[in-house]
């Protein structure tokens, strides 16, 4: 398995991964259709890291500068990269794909000059939270009951990794 930057031709397979990996525990949005675009603003193919095996995508992560997600604050967050989404095909979960993506995210963030990586994860997704914690991400805040999903209030959990700490 290796991780590479996405290309436009990956879009149908990435859309399939999002569609099949979707669950109400991991997404605030309804299940996207199979033909949903994978590259939508602010995400471009060069912002997507894809784990592949024999040229077949297994999972991917969207990594954007925090300033793209928060354009009004721009330069004051230039040192922060944001994991804007991460998905692994169900048939490849538990095989180290998430770990490979997190290693690549860290390397790419350092190459971009980042000092921090942040993300949000649903409180209803303890498996993802545990993966991030195993890789040094720490909970920095919890917005209790921030989201109302499928009849329940769900926490929105902010996690971050400080790249300067050597963690």
C-alpha positions in Angstrom: 0.0 0.0 0.0 1.2 3.5 -0.7 -0.3 7.0 -0.4 -0.3 9.5 -3.3 -1.9 12.7 -4.3 -5.3 12.3 -6.0 -5.9 13.0 -9.7 -9.1 13.9 -11.4 -9.6 10.4 -12.7 -9.9 9.2 -9.0 -13.2 11.0 -8.6 -15.6 8.1 -9.4 -13.8 5.7 -7.1 -13.6 8.2 -4.2 -17.3 8.9 -4.6 -17.9 5.1 -4.3 -15.8 5.0 -1.2 -17.7 7.8 0.4 -21.1 6.3 -0.5 -20.2 2.8 0.8 -18.4 4.0 3.9 -21.1 6.4 4.9 -22.9 5.9 8.2 -24.9 8.2 10.5 -22.2 7.8 13.2 -19.6 9.4 10.9 -21.3 12.1 8.8 -23.6 15.0 9.4 -24.8 14.8 5.8 -27.2 12.3 4.2 -25.6 9.4 2.2 -24.3 10.9 -1.0 -25.2 9.4 -4.3 -22.6 7.3 -6.1 -22.0 10.0 -8.7 -21.5 12.8 -6.1 -18.4 14.9 -6.9 -15.4 14.2 -4.6 -13.7 17.4 -5.4 -15.8 20.4 -4.3 -14.7 23.8 -3.0 -12.4 24.3 -1.2 -11.0 20.8 -2.0 -9.1 20.2 -5.2 -7.5 16.9 -6.3 -4.1 18.1 -5.0 -5.6 18.5 -1.5 -6.6 14.8 -1.4 -4.3 12.0 -0.3 -5.3 8.5 -1.6 -4.2 5.2 -0.2 -3.8 2.8 -3.1 -2.9 -0.9 -3.6 -2.2 -2.1 -7.1 -3.4 1.3 -8.4 -6.8 0.8 -6.7 -8.0 3.4 -4.1 -8.6 2.0 -0.7 -9.4 5.3 1.2 -8.6 8.9 1.1 -8.2 12.0 3.2 -8.9 15.7 2.4 -6.2 18.0 3.8 -6.7 21.7 3.3 -5.1 24.8 4.8 -7.3 26.0 7.7 -7.5 29.4 6.0 -9.4 27.9 3.1 -12.1 26.6 5.5 -12.0 29.9 7.3 -11.2 32.5 4.6 -11.9 35.6 6.7 -9.1 34.8 9.2 -6.7 33.7 6.4 -3.1 34.5 7.3 -3.5 34.1 11.1 -4.2 30.4 10.6 -1.7 29.8 7.8 0.3 27.4 10.1 -2.7 25.1 10.5 -3.8 22.2 8.2 -7.3 20.9 8.5 -8.4 17.3 7.9 -11.6 18.1 5.9 -12.7 14.5 5.6 -11.4 11.0 5.7 -12.9 7.8 4.4 -11.8 4.2 4.0 -13.7 1.6 1.9 -15.5 -0.8 4.3 -13.8 -3.8 2.8 -10.4 -2.3 3.6 -11.1 -1.0 7.1 -8.9 -2.5 9.8 -6.0 -3.0 7.4 -3.9 0.0 8.3 -5.3 2.3 5.6 -6.3 5.0 8.1 -2.8 4.8 9.7 -1.1 5.1 6.3 -3.3 8.2 5.6 -2.5 9.8 8.9 1.3 9.3 8.3 0.9 10.9 4.9 -1.2 13.7 6.3 1.6 14.5 8.8 4.3 14.4 6.2 2.3 16.6 3.8 1.5 19.1 6.6 5.1 19.4 7.5 6.0 19.9 3.9 3.4 22.7 3.7 5.1 24.4 6.7 2.3 23.6 9.1 2.7 23.6 12.9 -0.7 22.0 13.7 -3.3 19.7 12.2 -6.9 20.0 13.3 -10.1 18.1 12.6 -13.6 17.6 13.9 -15.1 14.2 14.5 -18.6 13.3 15.7 -18.9 12.2 19.3 -20.8 9.2 17.9 -17.7 8.0 16.1 -15.4 6.6 18.8 -13.5 4.3 16.4 -12.3 7.4 14.5 -11.5 9.2 17.7 -9.4 6.3 18.9 -7.5 6.1 15.6 -6.6 9.8 15.9 -5.6 9.5 19.5 -3.3 6.5 18.7 -1.5 8.9 16.4 -1.1 11.7 18.9 -4.2 13.8 18.3 -5.7 15.2 21.4 -9.2 16.4 22.2 -9.1 20.1 22.5 -12.7 20.8 22.9 -16.2 19.3 22.8 -19.3 21.1 21.6 -21.8 19.1 23.6 -25.1 18.5 21.8 -23.9 20.7 18.9 -25.6 18.6 16.2 -29.1 17.1 16.0 -28.8 14.0 13.9 -31.4 11.4 13.3 -33.4 12.4 16.4 -30.4 12.6 18.8 -28.1 15.4 20.0 -24.5 14.6 19.1 -21.2 16.1 20.3 -18.9 17.7 17.8 -15.3 17.0 19.0 -12.3 19.1 18.0 -9.0 17.3 17.9 -5.6 18.5 17.0 -2.0 17.4 16.6 0.9 19.8 17.4 3.6 19.0 14.9 6.3 20.9 16.9 5.8 18.7 20.0 7.4 15.6 18.4 4.3 13.6 19.2 
